[in-house]
Every structure is written in C-alpha cells, then in structure tokens.
Amino acid sequence: MAQSLDQSTNIDPPRGKNWSADLPWHSHLKRSAIKAFLWGPNELFRRSLDWDHRPAIVWDAASVFPALSLLEQNFALIQSEYRSAVRDIEIAPRYHEVDPRQRGLSEPDEARSWRVFFLEALGRKIDSNRKLLPQTSRLLDRIPNLFQAQLSRLEPGKSVPRHAGPYNGYLRYHLALEVPRAEPPYMIIAGQRLDWIEGKGVLIDDTYDHEVINMCSQPRTVLIVDIDRPTNFAGRLGARAINFILKQTYARWVCKNVEGALLTN
C-alpha cells in the first residue's frame, strides 16, 4: 500500500543482518570494483543536487516524471496482462540468476524466491518477455529517459535484507500489481514505512538504505520502472556517458542471463 502524502510513518532505521558478510571473496572484489567505477558519476550526481535533502519517497510520482501517469491511468490493462502471463512470470528467473551481484539479497532459496521479469535494460529490449506483455511494453516505450523496467515478484515469506542501490543516476517507480490482503509486505526506507496499494504508483530513491519485510502467505508483484534522475547539465552529460557504458556491459549481461534462464525453463 503506498500511503498518501504526509501519511508515511517515521520509524527507527532498519537493523537487519549484514547479508554481504556471507558473500565469497570474489563477490566482495566485484562489488568493490563496481563501487570504484561508479564513484565519479555518483559524486557528480551528489554535487549537482541538494543531496542531503533529497526525498526518499515521492508519493506523487507524476510531479517528477509526468509520463509515469500513463501507467496508473492504464493500470487495469497492465494488471490484466500481468494476470494473463502470471504462469510465465511465476517461473521467471530469480534475481541472482539475472544479476549475480544480487545473490546476497535474492537468497538462492527455491521456496522463498525473489523473481524478476525483465522487459528492458538501458534500451536493450527483451522481446520474449515483451511479447507476453505487449500493451504494457508499448506504454513503457512512451516513457522518456527510461533506465530499465521489470516485474518484481516476491514469493510468500520472501523478505529482502537492508541494502542501498549502488548507482545514483536513477529514481525507482513502483506500481503495485498484486498485493496480499492478509499481512501484506512493506518496505522500510530511510526510516519511513511504505505500504503498497494495487494501482497506486510511488517513486523511491533506492540509494537510501531500504528493506522489505514479508510475512505473508501470498506473492507480491510490482512493476518497477527506473528513470534517469533529474539533474543539471553536467549531471545529464555524466548520465549519458555512464548509461552508454552500462548498456554495453550490465544491460548486455542482464539480457544474456534472462535469455539463458528462459532456455532452461
């Protein structure tokens, strides 16, 4: 449920386990290399904004990205397509199978999986998935500055440990498609509680520490749309450069892993 404006609840910062402590040494090495690579762009974004006062949650997403209103306006269509394709989505690859850097968050636990159904990453479109959600995909094509888009599905009881996004260059939009009524999961981000409501979009800044608490017995699915962060001219130039590099690396790997997972299912 995404609370209405000024109805968020401020709570103590989350204190989950240090999930990264259990990662193998080579994963720590990769994470350090990525952090070093992104240091320059991240610092550019920090300096181009009033970084310390950036909001963690924006309840009126269209006030920042007007094109996102298309998704809420067409929620019934998007949800209908999702329900028609749910049998394919519920066997989508687990997050760490698409992006191995997410292993500590995704937890290789078949009974409690975090599954992702990628539609696009930095302009690279995943046609096999888009064919199952054609009208949703066409709506996404109308949104400018789209970084990536996916359906995120948490299986019953799958919580997500506290973490923060490594790249400052985008903001993340959630449109809830399926939210359990009994004991629904919720997010804690920057000391605020976010509850999802089906059909209601919300924008978050995932560079803040956040986690998902999930004790429910039903799955939760949201459409995630990442959009380039609004910034000044220097920030936009930096984003253009880093996005080009990520398209040739990260996005290529994501698409390859998604296609590979489809062949094994």
N, C-alpha and C positions, 0 to 999 in steps of 0.2 A: 504494500500500500504506500503510495507516495503521499506523505502528509501534505496538507495545503499550506500556503505561505504562512510563516510565523507560527506554525504548529509543530515544528520539529522539537525533539526532546534532547536537551543537552545532558550528556551523561559522562561518567568518567571515561578516559581513554581506554580502549580495549587492551587487555593483557592476556593474549593467547600465548601458546608455546612458540618458541623460536624454531619454526619449521625448517629454516635454512641450515640450522646446525646439523641436521641429519643428512645433508646432501654430500655426495662424494667430492673429493678434492678437485676433480676436473670441472665439476659444475661450478664450484666457487671460482675457479680460474676463469671460466667463461663469463660468469656474472661480473667479475672484476674488469675483464676486457671490455664488456659492453658498457659498463659504467664509465670507464675511461674514454671510450669512443663518444659517448653521449655528453660528456662533461661540458664541452664547448657549446654545443647547441642548447643544452639545458641552462647554462649560465647566461646565454644570450636572451632566452625567454625570461629568466628571472629579472634581468636588468631592464627589459622592455616593458615590464608590468609592475604594478604595486603588489609585488609577490606576496608579502606577508599578510596582506588583507584580501587576497583572492577568496571568493566564497567556495566552500566545499560542496554545497548543494545549491542549485538554481531550480526552483520549483516551476518557474515559467520559462521553459527551455526556448520557446519561440521568441522571447525577448532578446535572446542572444543570437539564435540562429532561426530566423523566421521560416525557412524552408522546412524545418522539422515539424511544423504544424501539419504538413501533408500526412505525416504518419498517424497522428492522433485522429485527424479527420477521416482517415481511411482505416481506422482500427478494425472495424467489423470485417472488412475484406482481408486484412492481414491475419487476423485471428482465424478466419475461416480457412485460409490457405494453410496456415500452420496446422490446424486440426486435420486437414486432409492429408498432410505429409507427415503426421506425427510418428507413424510407424518407422519411417526412414530416419527421422530426427532422433528418436529414442535409441537408435543404434549408431548414431554419429560417433566419430572418434572422441576419445577422452582428450582433455585439453593438452596433457603432456605428450600425447601421440601426435598432435599437430605442432606443438611448440615445446620441445623437450625442456626448455628453461622453466616451465611451469610444473615440473614434476612434484616439487615440494608442496605446491598448492593443490594440484589435481589429485594427488594421492592415488597410486595405482591399486585401487580397491574396486573390484567389479561390482560389489553390492551397493556401493555409495559413490557413484561416478559424477564428475563434472564434465559434461559433454558439450562440444561446440560444433555448430553447423555453419561453417564459413560461407559467405556469399561473395565477399570481395575483400581484397587487401591491397591498398595503395594502387588502385587501378587495375589490378590483376583479378579478373572475374572468374569464379569457379562455376563453369557452365552446368556441370552435372547437378549441382545443388540449386542453382538459379532456375533450372527447368522445373523443379518441384515447387518453387515459389515465384512464378513468373510475374505476377502483378506486384508483389512486394518488391521484387528486383527492379521493376520499372519505376516504382516510386523512389527507390534508392538512387536510381540514375538521375533523378531530378534534383538531388540534394548536392549543392556545390561544396567543394573542399572536403569531400568525404575521405577519411583516412582508411577506415575499414569497417566492415559490417558482418555480424554473425548472430546466430541464435545461441543463447547460453542456457543450458538446461542442467539444473541441479536435481539429482535423484534423491529420493526420500532419505533424510538424515544426513545429507552431504553438506557439511559446513566448509567454509573457506577461511583458512588462517589469516591472521593480520598480515598485511603487506601493503606496498605502495608501488604504483606504476613507475617504471624507470625513466620514462621519457616525458618531458614537459610540453611537448608540442601539440597535444590534442586534449579535447574535453570529451567526456563519455556520456552518451544519452542512453537511457533505459526506457523501453516501452514494454510494460508487463503484458504478456500474452496468456499466461496460466499461473495463477497464484492460489495455493491451497487455502481453504476457508478455516480449517482447524489448525491451530498452532502454526500460522504462516511464518516462513523465514523472514529475517530482516537483516539490514546492513547497519553497521556502526561505522561512521566515517567522521574523522576529526571531532570525536566526542558527540556527534549527533546521530540519532536513530532515524533510519529511513525504512518505511514500510511500503511495499509495492501495492498498487491498485491496478487491476486489469483495465487497460485502455488509457491510463494516465502516464504521460511521459515525464521524465525528470532528468536533469543534467547534473553530472557529478564531476569533480576534479579528482581523478584517481591517483594523483601524486600525493595526496594525503593518505596517511595510514587508514586502512579500512579492512573490515572482515565481514563475513556473513555467518549468522547463527541460524542453524537449520535443525529443528527437532521434529519436523512434520513427517507425515507418512505418505505424502503425495509429492509428485515432482513440481518444480517451479521453473518456468521458462520466460525469459525476457529477450526481446530484440535489442541488441547492442549496436549502436552506431557511433563511431568515433569521428569527430570533426576537427579539422585543424584549428588550433587555439587562435582566437582573435589577438592580434598584436600589432606592433608598429612596423614600419617599412623594413627596418633591419631584421626584425623577427621573421617577417614574411620571406625575406630572401634566405635567411638561415633555414627556415622550414622547407623551402623549395629544394635546397641543396640536400638536406638530410633525407627528405622524402624520396628523392631520386636514388640515393644510396640504399635506403631501406627497401625500395621497390626491387632492386637488383639482388638483394640479399634476403632479408627477413621475409618479404612477401613471396619471393620465389620458393623459399623453403616451406612456408606455410602451404602454398598451393600444391607443391610436390607431395608433402606429407598427407594432405587431405586426399589427393588422388590415390596415393598408395594405400591409405586406410580403406577407401571405397573398394579397391580391388580385393581386399582381404575379407570384406564383409559379405 
